[in-house]
């Protein structure tokens, strides 16, 4: 799986092409740029979302990215937050 050059909103999963929304792409990019780091919901909210968004939106968008790409792409770290998974 990889990001297409010149097209930062597209990923290539095993079965073809996947279109990510801008927010989904920003979320995945945050993890890709810091592969060893675990982010809390609050840190993700500040980095990716608008101030008016709720912490639950982080969970929703993590679910969307997992569904569109690979369920293991983002790992839940119990009691801490999320991190890039082992692909």
PDB file of N, CA, C and O in Angstrom, chain B, residues numbered from 101:
ATOM      1  N   UNK B 101       0.858  -1.169   0.000  1.00  0.00           N
ATOM      2  CA  UNK B 101       0.000   0.000   0.000  1.00  0.00           C
ATOM      3  C   UNK B 101       0.901   1.227   0.000  1.00  0.00           C
ATOM      4  O   UNK B 101       1.893   1.260   0.728  1.00  0.00           O
ATOM      5  N   UNK B 102       0.576   2.230  -0.797  1.00  0.00           N
ATOM      6  CA  UNK B 102       1.381   3.430  -0.825  1.00  0.00           C
ATOM      7  C   UNK B 102       0.623   4.607  -1.386  1.00  0.00           C
ATOM      8  O   UNK B 102      -0.383   4.446  -2.076  1.00  0.00           O
ATOM      9  N   UNK B 103       1.115   5.793  -1.084  1.00  0.00           N
ATOM     10  CA  UNK B 103       0.515   7.018  -1.599  1.00  0.00           C
ATOM     11  C   UNK B 103       1.029   7.234  -3.015  1.00  0.00           C
ATOM     12  O   UNK B 103       2.222   7.084  -3.278  1.00  0.00           O
ATOM     13  N   UNK B 104       0.138   7.584  -3.917  1.00  0.00           N
ATOM     14  CA  UNK B 104       0.529   7.846  -5.293  1.00  0.00           C
ATOM     15  C   UNK B 104       1.260   9.175  -5.384  1.00  0.00           C
ATOM     16  O   UNK B 104       0.792  10.164  -4.820  1.00  0.00           O
ATOM     17  N   UNK B 105       2.396   9.232  -6.078  1.00  0.00           N
ATOM     18  CA  UNK B 105       3.110  10.501  -6.231  1.00  0.00           C
ATOM     19  C   UNK B 105       2.241  11.539  -6.929  1.00  0.00           C
ATOM     20  O   UNK B 105       1.587  11.238  -7.928  1.00  0.00           O
ATOM     21  N   UNK B 106       2.236  12.751  -6.407  1.00  0.00           N
ATOM     22  CA  UNK B 106       1.472  13.827  -7.024  1.00  0.00           C
ATOM     23  C   UNK B 106      -0.013  13.778  -6.746  1.00  0.00           C
ATOM     24  O   UNK B 106      -0.749  14.671  -7.164  1.00  0.00           O
ATOM     25  N   UNK B 107      -0.467  12.752  -6.048  1.00  0.00           N
ATOM     26  CA  UNK B 107      -1.882  12.609  -5.727  1.00  0.00           C
ATOM     27  C   UNK B 107      -2.020  12.203  -4.262  1.00  0.00           C
ATOM     28  O   UNK B 107      -2.324  11.046  -3.973  1.00  0.00           O
ATOM     29  N   UNK B 108      -1.801  13.136  -3.330  1.00  0.00           N
ATOM     30  CA  UNK B 108      -1.763  12.783  -1.920  1.00  0.00           C
ATOM     31  C   UNK B 108      -3.072  12.294  -1.331  1.00  0.00           C
ATOM     32  O   UNK B 108      -3.095  11.892  -0.168  1.00  0.00           O
ATOM     33  N   UNK B 109      -4.161  12.312  -2.084  1.00  0.00           N
ATOM     34  CA  UNK B 109      -5.443  11.843  -1.541  1.00  0.00           C
ATOM     35  C   UNK B 109      -5.751  10.417  -1.951  1.00  0.00           C
ATOM     36  O   UNK B 109      -6.842   9.931  -1.654  1.00  0.00           O
ATOM     37  N   UNK B 110      -4.842   9.725  -2.618  1.00  0.00           N
ATOM     38  CA  UNK B 110      -5.127   8.381  -3.086  1.00  0.00           C
ATOM     39  C   UNK B 110      -4.165   7.370  -2.465  1.00  0.00           C
ATOM     40  O   UNK B 110      -2.965   7.624  -2.352  1.00  0.00           O
ATOM     41  N   UNK B 111      -4.704   6.235  -2.071  1.00  0.00           N
ATOM     42  CA  UNK B 111      -3.900   5.120  -1.595  1.00  0.00           C
ATOM     43  C   UNK B 111      -4.173   3.918  -2.471  1.00  0.00           C
ATOM     44  O   UNK B 111      -5.238   3.810  -3.080  1.00  0.00           O
ATOM     45  N   UNK B 112      -3.224   3.028  -2.533  1.00  0.00           N
ATOM     46  CA  UNK B 112      -3.416   1.792  -3.268  1.00  0.00           C
ATOM     47  C   UNK B 112      -3.515   0.629  -2.286  1.00  0.00           C
ATOM     48  O   UNK B 112      -2.486   0.122  -1.839  1.00  0.00           O
ATOM     49  N   UNK B 113      -4.719   0.194  -1.940  1.00  0.00           N
ATOM     50  CA  UNK B 113      -4.845  -0.996  -1.106  1.00  0.00           C
ATOM     51  C   UNK B 113      -4.642  -2.237  -1.972  1.00  0.00           C
ATOM     52  O   UNK B 113      -4.369  -2.123  -3.167  1.00  0.00           O
ATOM     53  N   UNK B 114      -4.772  -3.398  -1.385  1.00  0.00           N
ATOM     54  CA  UNK B 114      -4.515  -4.644  -2.099  1.00  0.00           C
ATOM     55  C   UNK B 114      -5.439  -4.856  -3.290  1.00  0.00           C
ATOM     56  O   UNK B 114      -5.034  -5.469  -4.278  1.00  0.00           O
ATOM     57  N   UNK B 115      -6.655  -4.370  -3.217  1.00  0.00           N
ATOM     58  CA  UNK B 115      -7.635  -4.658  -4.257  1.00  0.00           C
ATOM     59  C   UNK B 115      -7.888  -3.499  -5.215  1.00  0.00           C
ATOM     60  O   UNK B 115      -8.883  -3.529  -5.939  1.00  0.00           O
ATOM     61  N   UNK B 116      -7.042  -2.490  -5.250  1.00  0.00           N
ATOM     62  CA  UNK B 116      -7.247  -1.392  -6.189  1.00  0.00           C
ATOM     63  C   UNK B 116      -7.038  -0.039  -5.559  1.00  0.00           C
ATOM     64  O   UNK B 116      -6.265   0.104  -4.612  1.00  0.00           O
ATOM     65  N   UNK B 117      -7.731   0.959  -6.086  1.00  0.00           N
ATOM     66  CA  UNK B 117      -7.536   2.341  -5.663  1.00  0.00           C
ATOM     67  C   UNK B 117      -8.568   2.755  -4.627  1.00  0.00           C
ATOM     68  O   UNK B 117      -9.722   2.330  -4.680  1.00  0.00           O
ATOM     69  N   UNK B 118      -8.146   3.577  -3.697  1.00  0.00           N
ATOM     70  CA  UNK B 118      -9.007   4.033  -2.610  1.00  0.00           C
ATOM     71  C   UNK B 118      -8.953   5.548  -2.550  1.00  0.00           C
ATOM     72  O   UNK B 118      -7.870   6.134  -2.556  1.00  0.00           O
ATOM     73  N   UNK B 119     -10.099   6.178  -2.494  1.00  0.00           N
ATOM     74  CA  UNK B 119     -10.176   7.628  -2.399  1.00  0.00           C
ATOM     75  C   UNK B 119     -10.410   8.017  -0.933  1.00  0.00           C
ATOM     76  O   UNK B 119     -11.370   7.570  -0.307  1.00  0.00           O
ATOM     77  N   UNK B 120      -9.524   8.848  -0.405  1.00  0.00           N
ATOM     78  CA  UNK B 120      -9.692   9.360   0.946  1.00  0.00           C
ATOM     79  C   UNK B 120     -10.168  10.795   0.880  1.00  0.00           C
ATOM     80  O   UNK B 120      -9.792  11.539  -0.025  1.00  0.00           O
ATOM     81  N   UNK B 121     -10.992  11.185   1.833  1.00  0.00           N
ATOM     82  CA  UNK B 121     -11.377  12.586   1.927  1.00  0.00           C
ATOM     83  C   UNK B 121     -10.162  13.375   2.432  1.00  0.00           C
ATOM     84  O   UNK B 121      -9.165  12.796   2.864  1.00  0.00           O
ATOM     85  N   UNK B 122     -10.264  14.677   2.370  1.00  0.00           N
ATOM     86  CA  UNK B 122      -9.161  15.514   2.821  1.00  0.00           C
ATOM     87  C   UNK B 122      -8.851  15.250   4.303  1.00  0.00           C
ATOM     88  O   UNK B 122      -7.685  15.134   4.680  1.00  0.00           O
ATOM     89  N   UNK B 123      -9.863  15.159   5.116  1.00  0.00           N
ATOM     90  CA  UNK B 123      -9.660  14.932   6.553  1.00  0.00           C
ATOM     91  C   UNK B 123      -9.071  13.546   6.811  1.00  0.00           C
ATOM     92  O   UNK B 123      -8.190  13.401   7.658  1.00  0.00           O
ATOM     93  N   UNK B 124      -9.539  12.536   6.099  1.00  0.00           N
ATOM     94  CA  UNK B 124      -8.979  11.194   6.255  1.00  0.00           C
ATOM     95  C   UNK B 124      -7.505  11.184   5.861  1.00  0.00           C
ATOM     96  O   UNK B 124      -6.682  10.554   6.525  1.00  0.00           O
ATOM     97  N   UNK B 125      -7.183  11.878   4.789  1.00  0.00           N
ATOM     98  CA  UNK B 125      -5.797  11.970   4.348  1.00  0.00           C
ATOM     99  C   UNK B 125      -4.937  12.681   5.389  1.00  0.00           C
ATOM    100  O   UNK B 125      -3.822  12.244   5.672  1.00  0.00           O
ATOM    101  N   UNK B 126      -5.445  13.775   5.963  1.00  0.00           N
ATOM    102  CA  UNK B 126      -4.693  14.502   6.993  1.00  0.00           C
ATOM    103  C   UNK B 126      -4.435  13.611   8.207  1.00  0.00           C
ATOM    104  O   UNK B 126      -3.345  13.633   8.780  1.00  0.00           O
ATOM    105  N   UNK B 127      -5.430  12.839   8.590  1.00  0.00           N
ATOM    106  CA  UNK B 127      -5.281  11.936   9.727  1.00  0.00           C
ATOM    107  C   UNK B 127      -4.205  10.888   9.449  1.00  0.00           C
ATOM    108  O   UNK B 127      -3.321  10.666  10.275  1.00  0.00           O
ATOM    109  N   UNK B 128      -4.282  10.254   8.296  1.00  0.00           N
ATOM    110  CA  UNK B 128      -3.308   9.231   7.947  1.00  0.00           C
ATOM    111  C   UNK B 128      -1.905   9.826   7.800  1.00  0.00           C
ATOM    112  O   UNK B 128      -0.918   9.207   8.197  1.00  0.00           O
ATOM    113  N   UNK B 129      -1.826  11.011   7.237  1.00  0.00           N
ATOM    114  CA  UNK B 129      -0.535  11.686   7.079  1.00  0.00           C
ATOM    115  C   UNK B 129       0.100  11.987   8.444  1.00  0.00           C
ATOM    116  O   UNK B 129       1.312  11.845   8.608  1.00  0.00           O
ATOM    117  N   UNK B 130      -0.718  12.403   9.427  1.00  0.00           N
ATOM    118  CA  UNK B 130      -0.208  12.668  10.767  1.00  0.00           C
ATOM    119  C   UNK B 130       0.506  11.437  11.317  1.00  0.00           C
ATOM    120  O   UNK B 130       1.608  11.539  11.854  1.00  0.00           O
ATOM    121  N   UNK B 131      -0.125  10.282  11.182  1.00  0.00           N
ATOM    122  CA  UNK B 131       0.486   9.039  11.669  1.00  0.00           C
ATOM    123  C   UNK B 131       1.713   8.655  10.846  1.00  0.00           C
ATOM    124  O   UNK B 131       2.712   8.202  11.405  1.00  0.00           O
ATOM    125  N   UNK B 132       1.650   8.829   9.535  1.00  0.00           N
ATOM    126  CA  UNK B 132       2.766   8.461   8.670  1.00  0.00           C
ATOM    127  C   UNK B 132       4.002   9.322   8.936  1.00  0.00           C
ATOM    128  O   UNK B 132       5.131   8.843   8.833  1.00  0.00           O
ATOM    129  N   UNK B 133       3.786  10.580   9.276  1.00  0.00           N
ATOM    130  CA  UNK B 133       4.913  11.478   9.544  1.00  0.00           C
ATOM    131  C   UNK B 133       5.541  11.221  10.915  1.00  0.00           C
ATOM    132  O   UNK B 133       6.667  11.650  11.167  1.00  0.00           O
ATOM    133  N   UNK B 134       4.829  10.529  11.795  1.00  0.00           N
ATOM    134  CA  UNK B 134       5.318  10.223  13.150  1.00  0.00           C
ATOM    135  C   UNK B 134       5.008   8.752  13.454  1.00  0.00           C
ATOM    136  O   UNK B 134       4.183   8.469  14.323  1.00  0.00           O
ATOM    137  N   UNK B 135       5.656   7.813  12.754  1.00  0.00           N
ATOM    138  CA  UNK B 135       5.260   6.400  12.844  1.00  0.00           C
ATOM    139  C   UNK B 135       5.451   5.745  14.207  1.00  0.00           C
ATOM    140  O   UNK B 135       4.795   4.744  14.493  1.00  0.00           O
ATOM    141  N   UNK B 136       6.319   6.272  15.049  1.00  0.00           N
ATOM    142  CA  UNK B 136       6.563   5.664  16.356  1.00  0.00           C
ATOM    143  C   UNK B 136       5.770   6.324  17.485  1.00  0.00           C
ATOM    144  O   UNK B 136       5.818   5.865  18.626  1.00  0.00           O
ATOM    145  N   UNK B 137       5.048   7.384  17.174  1.00  0.00           N
ATOM    146  CA  UNK B 137       4.381   8.170  18.200  1.00  0.00           C
ATOM    147  C   UNK B 137       2.930   7.742  18.403  1.00  0.00           C
ATOM    148  O   UNK B 137       2.224   7.420  17.448  1.00  0.00           O
ATOM    149  N   UNK B 138       2.501   7.745  19.653  1.00  0.00           N
ATOM    150  CA  UNK B 138       1.100   7.522  20.000  1.00  0.00           C
ATOM    151  C   UNK B 138       0.469   8.881  20.268  1.00  0.00           C
ATOM    152  O   UNK B 138       0.994   9.676  21.048  1.00  0.00           O
ATOM    153  N   UNK B 139      -0.660   9.142  19.615  1.00  0.00           N
ATOM    154  CA  UNK B 139      -1.367  10.418  19.751  1.00  0.00           C
ATOM    155  C   UNK B 139      -2.629  10.228  20.575  1.00  0.00           C
ATOM    156  O   UNK B 139      -3.354   9.250  20.391  1.00  0.00           O
ATOM    157  N   UNK B 140      -2.897  11.166  21.488  1.00  0.00           N
ATOM    158  CA  UNK B 140      -4.169  11.171  22.202  1.00  0.00           C
ATOM    159  C   UNK B 140      -5.234  11.756  21.279  1.00  0.00           C
ATOM    160  O   UNK B 140      -4.908  12.369  20.262  1.00  0.00           O
ATOM    161  N   UNK B 141      -6.488  11.572  21.626  1.00  0.00           N
ATOM    162  CA  UNK B 141      -7.575  12.166  20.846  1.00  0.00           C
ATOM    163  C   UNK B 141      -7.435  13.686  20.795  1.00  0.00           C
ATOM    164  O   UNK B 141      -7.668  14.302  19.755  1.00  0.00           O
ATOM    165  N   UNK B 142      -7.061  14.273  21.904  1.00  0.00           N
ATOM    166  CA  UNK B 142      -6.920  15.728  21.961  1.00  0.00           C
ATOM    167  C   UNK B 142      -5.809  16.219  21.023  1.00  0.00           C
ATOM    168  O   UNK B 142      -5.969  17.244  20.360  1.00  0.00           O
ATOM    169  N   UNK B 143      -4.698  15.500  20.965  1.00  0.00           N
ATOM    170  CA  UNK B 143      -3.614  15.876  20.059  1.00  0.00           C
ATOM    171  C   UNK B 143      -4.058  15.757  18.607  1.00  0.00           C
ATOM    172  O   UNK B 143      -3.725  16.608  17.781  1.00  0.00           O
ATOM    173  N   UNK B 144      -4.802  14.715  18.297  1.00  0.00           N
ATOM    174  CA  UNK B 144      -5.308  14.538  16.932  1.00  0.00           C
ATOM    175  C   UNK B 144      -6.306  15.634  16.603  1.00  0.00           C
ATOM    176  O   UNK B 144      -6.288  16.174  15.497  1.00  0.00           O
ATOM    177  N   UNK B 145      -7.178  15.972  17.549  1.00  0.00           N
ATOM    178  CA  UNK B 145      -8.142  17.057  17.326  1.00  0.00           C
ATOM    179  C   UNK B 145      -7.428  18.354  16.969  1.00  0.00           C
ATOM    180  O   UNK B 145      -7.815  19.035  16.019  1.00  0.00           O
ATOM    181  N   UNK B 146      -6.393  18.697  17.722  1.00  0.00           N
ATOM    182  CA  UNK B 146      -5.663  19.948  17.461  1.00  0.00           C
ATOM    183  C   UNK B 146      -4.933  19.917  16.123  1.00  0.00           C
ATOM    184  O   UNK B 146      -4.842  20.941  15.447  1.00  0.00           O
ATOM    185  N   UNK B 147      -4.413  18.759  15.734  1.00  0.00           N
ATOM    186  CA  UNK B 147      -3.602  18.661  14.516  1.00  0.00           C
ATOM    187  C   UNK B 147      -4.429  18.537  13.243  1.00  0.00           C
ATOM    188  O   UNK B 147      -4.006  19.005  12.186  1.00  0.00           O
ATOM    189  N   UNK B 148      -5.598  17.916  13.329  1.00  0.00           N
ATOM    190  CA  UNK B 148      -6.341  17.547  12.117  1.00  0.00           C
ATOM    191  C   UNK B 148      -7.714  18.199  12.019  1.00  0.00           C
ATOM    192  O   UNK B 148      -8.168  18.509  10.918  1.00  0.00           O
ATOM    193  N   UNK B 149      -8.379  18.410  13.143  1.00  0.00           N
ATOM    194  CA  UNK B 149      -9.768  18.836  13.134  1.00  0.00           C
ATOM    195  C   UNK B 149      -9.921  20.306  13.495  1.00  0.00           C
ATOM    196  O   UNK B 149      -8.967  20.963  13.911  1.00  0.00           O
ATOM    197  N   UNK B 150     -11.144  20.809  13.327  1.00  0.00           N
ATOM    198  CA  UNK B 150     -11.480  22.170  13.719  1.00  0.00           C
ATOM    199  C   UNK B 150     -11.742  22.219  15.222  1.00  0.00           C
ATOM    200  O   UNK B 150     -12.029  21.197  15.845  1.00  0.00           O
ATOM    201  N   UNK B 151     -11.639  23.406  15.790  1.00  0.00           N
ATOM    202  CA  UNK B 151     -11.853  23.563  17.230  1.00  0.00           C
ATOM    203  C   UNK B 151     -13.240  23.130  17.669  1.00  0.00           C
ATOM    204  O   UNK B 151     -13.413  22.688  18.805  1.00  0.00           O
ATOM    205  N   UNK B 152     -14.223  23.245  16.802  1.00  0.00           N
ATOM    206  CA  UNK B 152     -15.604  22.920  17.168  1.00  0.00           C
ATOM    207  C   UNK B 152     -15.883  21.412  17.146  1.00  0.00           C
ATOM    208  O   UNK B 152     -16.930  20.975  17.623  1.00  0.00           O
ATOM    209  N   UNK B 153     -14.971  20.624  16.607  1.00  0.00           N
ATOM    210  CA  UNK B 153     -15.186  19.180  16.527  1.00  0.00           C
ATOM    211  C   UNK B 153     -15.061  18.534  17.905  1.00  0.00           C
ATOM    212  O   UNK B 153     -14.357  19.031  18.783  1.00  0.00           O
ATOM    213  N   UNK B 154     -15.752  17.429  18.067  1.00  0.00           N
ATOM    214  CA  UNK B 154     -15.756  16.688  19.326  1.00  0.00           C
ATOM    215  C   UNK B 154     -14.748  15.545  19.277  1.00  0.00           C
ATOM    216  O   UNK B 154     -14.432  15.054  18.194  1.00  0.00           O
ATOM    217  N   UNK B 155     -14.239  15.112  20.428  1.00  0.00           N
ATOM    218  CA  UNK B 155     -13.279  14.006  20.453  1.00  0.00           C
ATOM    219  C   UNK B 155     -13.803  12.734  19.787  1.00  0.00           C
ATOM    220  O   UNK B 155     -13.020  11.955  19.243  1.00  0.00           O
ATOM    221  N   UNK B 156     -15.105  12.518  19.825  1.00  0.00           N
ATOM    222  CA  UNK B 156     -15.681  11.343  19.174  1.00  0.00           C
ATOM    223  C   UNK B 156     -15.484  11.325  17.671  1.00  0.00           C
ATOM    224  O   UNK B 156     -15.505  10.259  17.055  1.00  0.00           O
ATOM    225  N   UNK B 157     -15.295  12.489  17.075  1.00  0.00           N
ATOM    226  CA  UNK B 157     -15.050  12.552  15.630  1.00  0.00           C
ATOM    227  C   UNK B 157     -13.735  11.870  15.267  1.00  0.00           C
ATOM    228  O   UNK B 157     -13.600  11.321  14.174  1.00  0.00           O
ATOM    229  N   UNK B 158     -12.767  11.902  16.179  1.00  0.00           N
ATOM    230  CA  UNK B 158     -11.495  11.218  15.932  1.00  0.00           C
ATOM    231  C   UNK B 158     -11.761   9.727  15.737  1.00  0.00           C
ATOM    232  O   UNK B 158     -11.269   9.130  14.780  1.00  0.00           O
ATOM    233  N   UNK B 159     -12.529   9.132  16.629  1.00  0.00           N
ATOM    234  CA  UNK B 159     -12.855   7.711  16.530  1.00  0.00           C
ATOM    235  C   UNK B 159     -13.562   7.393  15.217  1.00  0.00           C
ATOM    236  O   UNK B 159     -13.285   6.378  14.580  1.00  0.00           O
ATOM    237  N   UNK B 160     -14.467   8.261  14.827  1.00  0.00           N
ATOM    238  CA  UNK B 160     -15.217   8.059  13.584  1.00  0.00           C
ATOM    239  C   UNK B 160     -14.287   8.063  12.381  1.00  0.00           C
ATOM    240  O   UNK B 160     -14.394   7.196  11.514  1.00  0.00           O
ATOM    241  N   UNK B 161     -13.379   9.027  12.316  1.00  0.00           N
ATOM    242  CA  UNK B 161     -12.487   9.115  11.166  1.00  0.00           C
ATOM    243  C   UNK B 161     -11.421   8.032  11.169  1.00  0.00           C
ATOM    244  O   UNK B 161     -10.977   7.608  10.102  1.00  0.00           O
ATOM    245  N   UNK B 162     -11.003   7.578  12.335  1.00  0.00           N
ATOM    246  CA  UNK B 162     -10.105   6.422  12.393  1.00  0.00           C
ATOM    247  C   UNK B 162     -10.822   5.220  11.790  1.00  0.00           C
ATOM    248  O   UNK B 162     -10.234   4.460  11.020  1.00  0.00           O
ATOM    249  N   UNK B 163     -12.091   5.053  12.142  1.00  0.00           N
ATOM    250  CA  UNK B 163     -12.891   3.964  11.576  1.00  0.00           C
ATOM    251  C   UNK B 163     -12.983   4.080  10.051  1.00  0.00           C
ATOM    252  O   UNK B 163     -12.821   3.082   9.348  1.00  0.00           O
ATOM    253  N   UNK B 164     -13.239   5.281   9.534  1.00  0.00           N
ATOM    254  CA  UNK B 164     -13.337   5.487   8.088  1.00  0.00           C
ATOM    255  C   UNK B 164     -12.038   5.104   7.387  1.00  0.00           C
ATOM    256  O   UNK B 164     -12.062   4.426   6.360  1.00  0.00           O
ATOM    257  N   UNK B 165     -10.901   5.537   7.940  1.00  0.00           N
ATOM    258  CA  UNK B 165      -9.602   5.225   7.316  1.00  0.00           C
ATOM    259  C   UNK B 165      -9.348   3.721   7.349  1.00  0.00           C
ATOM    260  O   UNK B 165      -8.889   3.148   6.361  1.00  0.00           O
ATOM    261  N   UNK B 166      -9.637   3.089   8.457  1.00  0.00           N
ATOM    262  CA  UNK B 166      -9.462   1.632   8.542  1.00  0.00           C
ATOM    263  C   UNK B 166     -10.332   0.914   7.525  1.00  0.00           C
ATOM    264  O   UNK B 166      -9.882  -0.023   6.865  1.00  0.00           O
ATOM    265  N   UNK B 167     -11.573   1.351   7.398  1.00  0.00           N
ATOM    266  CA  UNK B 167     -12.510   0.700   6.477  1.00  0.00           C
ATOM    267  C   UNK B 167     -12.069   0.850   5.027  1.00  0.00           C
ATOM    268  O   UNK B 167     -12.210  -0.079   4.231  1.00  0.00           O
ATOM    269  N   UNK B 168     -11.534   2.022   4.684  1.00  0.00           N
ATOM    270  CA  UNK B 168     -11.161   2.284   3.294  1.00  0.00           C
ATOM    271  C   UNK B 168      -9.789   1.733   2.918  1.00  0.00           C
ATOM    272  O   UNK B 168      -9.506   1.545   1.735  1.00  0.00           O
ATOM    273  N   UNK B 169      -8.941   1.475   3.896  1.00  0.00           N
ATOM    274  CA  UNK B 169      -7.580   1.038   3.577  1.00  0.00           C
ATOM    275  C   UNK B 169      -7.327  -0.362   4.112  1.00  0.00           C
ATOM    276  O   UNK B 169      -7.501  -1.352   3.402  1.00  0.00           O
ATOM    277  N   UNK B 170      -6.914  -0.431   5.369  1.00  0.00           N
ATOM    278  CA  UNK B 170      -6.575  -1.701   6.010  1.00  0.00           C
ATOM    279  C   UNK B 170      -6.947  -1.574   7.484  1.00  0.00           C
ATOM    280  O   UNK B 170      -6.607  -0.570   8.110  1.00  0.00           O
ATOM    281  N   UNK B 171      -7.632  -2.557   8.052  1.00  0.00           N
ATOM    282  CA  UNK B 171      -8.045  -2.451   9.454  1.00  0.00           C
ATOM    283  C   UNK B 171      -6.882  -2.259  10.431  1.00  0.00           C
ATOM    284  O   UNK B 171      -7.074  -1.737  11.528  1.00  0.00           O
ATOM    285  N   UNK B 172      -5.681  -2.677  10.036  1.00  0.00           N
ATOM    286  CA  UNK B 172      -4.519  -2.584  10.917  1.00  0.00           C
ATOM    287  C   UNK B 172      -3.672  -1.348  10.675  1.00  0.00           C
ATOM    288  O   UNK B 172      -2.613  -1.207  11.286  1.00  0.00           O
ATOM    289  N   UNK B 173      -4.104  -0.449   9.802  1.00  0.00           N
ATOM    290  CA  UNK B 173      -3.287   0.719   9.466  1.00  0.00           C
ATOM    291  C   UNK B 173      -3.127   1.671  10.651  1.00  0.00           C
ATOM    292  O   UNK B 173      -2.084   2.307  10.799  1.00  0.00           O
ATOM    293  N   UNK B 174      -4.152   1.771  11.490  1.00  0.00           N
ATOM    294  CA  UNK B 174      -4.095   2.583  12.705  1.00  0.00           C
ATOM    295  C   UNK B 174      -4.421   1.661  13.877  1.00  0.00           C
ATOM    296  O   UNK B 174      -5.443   0.974  13.884  1.00  0.00           O
ATOM    297  N   UNK B 175      -3.533   1.663  14.864  1.00  0.00           N
ATOM    298  CA  UNK B 175      -3.681   0.796  16.022  1.00  0.00           C
ATOM    299  C   UNK B 175      -4.204   1.603  17.210  1.00  0.00           C
ATOM    300  O   UNK B 175      -3.761   2.725  17.455  1.00  0.00           O
ATOM    301  N   UNK B 176      -5.145   1.020  17.937  1.00  0.00           N
ATOM    302  CA  UNK B 176      -5.612   1.623  19.174  1.00  0.00           C
ATOM    303  C   UNK B 176      -4.671   1.216  20.298  1.00  0.00           C
ATOM    304  O   UNK B 176      -4.412   0.030  20.499  1.00  0.00           O
ATOM    305  N   UNK B 177      -4.158   2.205  21.031  1.00  0.00           N
ATOM    306  CA  UNK B 177      -3.318   1.947  22.197  1.00  0.00           C
ATOM    307  C   UNK B 177      -4.193   2.213  23.414  1.00  0.00           C
ATOM    308  O   UNK B 177      -4.471   3.363  23.755  1.00  0.00           O
ATOM    309  N   UNK B 178      -4.613   1.160  24.049  1.00  0.00           N
ATOM    310  CA  UNK B 178      -5.584   1.252  25.140  1.00  0.00           C
ATOM    311  C   UNK B 178      -5.139   2.236  26.215  1.00  0.00           C
ATOM    312  O   UNK B 178      -4.017   2.165  26.716  1.00  0.00           O
ATOM    313  N   UNK B 179      -6.038   3.156  26.559  1.00  0.00           N
ATOM    314  CA  UNK B 179      -5.777   4.137  27.595  1.00  0.00           C
ATOM    315  C   UNK B 179      -4.893   5.308  27.156  1.00  0.00           C
ATOM    316  O   UNK B 179      -4.652   6.232  27.933  1.00  0.00           O
ATOM    317  N   UNK B 180      -4.412   5.265  25.912  1.00  0.00           N
ATOM    318  CA  UNK B 180      -3.515   6.327  25.442  1.00  0.00           C
ATOM    319  C   UNK B 180      -4.019   7.034  24.190  1.00  0.00           C
ATOM    320  O   UNK B 180      -4.056   8.264  24.149  1.00  0.00           O
ATOM    321  N   UNK B 181      -4.406   6.279  23.174  1.00  0.00           N
ATOM    322  CA  UNK B 181      -4.849   6.903  21.927  1.00  0.00           C
ATOM    323  C   UNK B 181      -4.641   6.006  20.726  1.00  0.00           C
ATOM    324  O   UNK B 181      -5.026   4.837  20.740  1.00  0.00           O
ATOM    325  N   UNK B 182      -4.033   6.552  19.687  1.00  0.00           N
ATOM    326  CA  UNK B 182      -3.832   5.834  18.433  1.00  0.00           C
ATOM    327  C   UNK B 182      -2.408   6.018  17.939  1.00  0.00           C
ATOM    328  O   UNK B 182      -1.739   6.999  18.263  1.00  0.00           O
ATOM    329  N   UNK B 183      -1.960   5.050  17.145  1.00  0.00           N
ATOM    330  CA  UNK B 183      -0.649   5.131  16.502  1.00  0.00           C
ATOM    331  C   UNK B 183      -0.708   4.392  15.163  1.00  0.00           C
ATOM    332  O   UNK B 183      -1.654   3.652  14.892  1.00  0.00           O
ATOM    333  N   UNK B 184       0.311   4.602  14.335  1.00  0.00           N
ATOM    334  CA  UNK B 184       0.396   3.903  13.065  1.00  0.00           C
ATOM    335  C   UNK B 184       0.570   2.418  13.342  1.00  0.00           C
ATOM    336  O   UNK B 184       1.368   2.029  14.194  1.00  0.00           O
ATOM    337  N   UNK B 185      -0.171   1.597  12.626  1.00  0.00           N
ATOM    338  CA  UNK B 185      -0.103   0.154  12.835  1.00  0.00           C
ATOM    339  C   UNK B 185       1.064  -0.492  12.121  1.00  0.00           C
ATOM    340  O   UNK B 185       1.818   0.168  11.405  1.00  0.00           O
ATOM    341  N   UNK B 186       1.200  -1.773  12.323  1.00  0.00           N
ATOM    342  CA  UNK B 186       2.233  -2.568  11.674  1.00  0.00           C
ATOM    343  C   UNK B 186       1.689  -3.086  10.352  1.00  0.00           C
ATOM    344  O   UNK B 186       0.804  -3.941  10.323  1.00  0.00           O
ATOM    345  N   UNK B 187       2.219  -2.566   9.274  1.00  0.00           N
ATOM    346  CA  UNK B 187       1.759  -3.019   7.950  1.00  0.00           C
ATOM    347  C   UNK B 187       2.777  -3.909   7.300  1.00  0.00           C
ATOM    348  O   UNK B 187       2.560  -4.382   6.185  1.00  0.00           O
TER     349      UNK B 187
END
